[in-house]
Every structure is written in structure tokens, then in C-alpha cells.
Amino acid sequence: MVEQRLSGDVNAISVKTGFESIDEKIGGLNRSDLIVIASRPSVGKTALALSLLGNIAKTNKKPAMFISLSDAEDLLVSRLVASESSVALDRVTSVQMSEQDWEKIHTAVGKIKDLNAIVDCNCDKDLPSIVSEVKSASKSNGGLSAVFVDYMQLIHVGGTYTGNARSSELTRTLKDLAKQIDAPVVLLSQIGKAADQRADKRPSLHDFSGMESVEQDADLILFMLS
């Protein structure tokens, strides 16, 4: 791995997201980095993360991993189908679909079955369990191409941690995990209501109030605008 990096092998340094507009700006997701995708609720963090998962899983020999603490397995599968088929989630979960929708969904299901991805909806919501699951998956598969965790506020850190101390323990642990498995760890996070009060609704680092460690520990923060 060191030799590959020194030789200038781009794939040894970063993982392409499959979105040209993102890759042109950031050069892909750097291996061993902690990346945070943040927004207000219901803006599309999970949908974006699943799209990234699909793109990365299609173009890498090592599997991509998605840990969901928010969605049951059935809903997450429906989200994957919606992402892969470009059919709206409400139509995927509805029995009232057009013939064209059914064809798209049928094709998407076939692609998802062949997807080089690990989806875990049953992982305990505490931080040590998440770290253990990821390390075990990495060891079993000869490494991982990327790890997605959905989402920060649902992770139990344990102990007496509160406020920024809690987020600091969480972000430091996941940042160390990314280095240990040599793969980007993408953490989804909600942000405070302050962005809603701005005329342009544009989020900023100030919206991580009480979670200042995110700004300190994250190698990259991607905000989603509602």
C-alpha cells in the first residue's frame, strides 16, 4: 500500500464517488479519512449515502459497508431499490406502480443482488459494537472500500459522555477506525435548527453546536442544502 501511494496510484489514495461534480472538487474520498455528511432532517443524507455506496461497490474489488441505525432492513432495501432504479421511494413502497416503474425496479433488484456491498441493519447502536463489526468485516473480506454509518445522533457512546465530550469520543474513535482499516469512514449527521432561520437556509460549521469535535476531527464535511 505504501509503495502504491508513493508511485502515485490514485486508487491507493482515494475512492471515487461516481459523481463527477463531487470527484472534481474533492478528488474522491481519501482512504483513512473521516468524512461527515450533514444536513437538517429529511434532506436526503441517507439517499445520497446509498447512492455513494452503490457507485463505490460497483467499481471496487473490496466491498463497501453500510451500517444503518435508523432504518429497518425492509425500508433500507426499498431505499436501495429507489436509488438504483431512479424510481421515487414512495412509488417503490406503493402497490400502485406503472409498468415502466416495475421494469426499472426489476432491473435494479438484479443489480443490487450482485452489488459488492455489506448492509447491516442489526448492529447494536453502541460505538464499540460498530467498531467491532467494521473490523470483523474488513478482516473477513481482505479490506473494505468504504464504510457508511447512518447516523451520528443514534450512536450510543457509553459512559458518562455528554455534549461535545460525547461527540469527541465518537469522532476520534471513527477517525482512528478509518486509519486502521485504511478506508474512508463516512458518518451521517443531523445539524441544529439555526440553518432554518437563515434566508438562504445554507448550513455552516456553526450548526454543529455542542458537537465542535466534528469540525476538529473530520477530514472533510459535506453539507446538504434543503
Secondary structure, 3 states (H helix, E strand, C coil): CHHHHHCCCHHHHEECCCCHHHHHHHCCEECCCEEEEEECCCCCHHHHHHHHHHHHHHHCCCCEEEEECCCCHHHHHHHHHHHHHCCCHHHHCCCCCCHHHHHHHHHHHHHHHCCCEEEECCCCCEHHHHHHHHHHHHHHCCCCCEEEEECHHHCECCCCCCHHHHHHHHHHHHHHHHHHHCCCEEEEEECCCHHHHCCCCCCCHHHCCCCCHHHHHCCEEEECCC
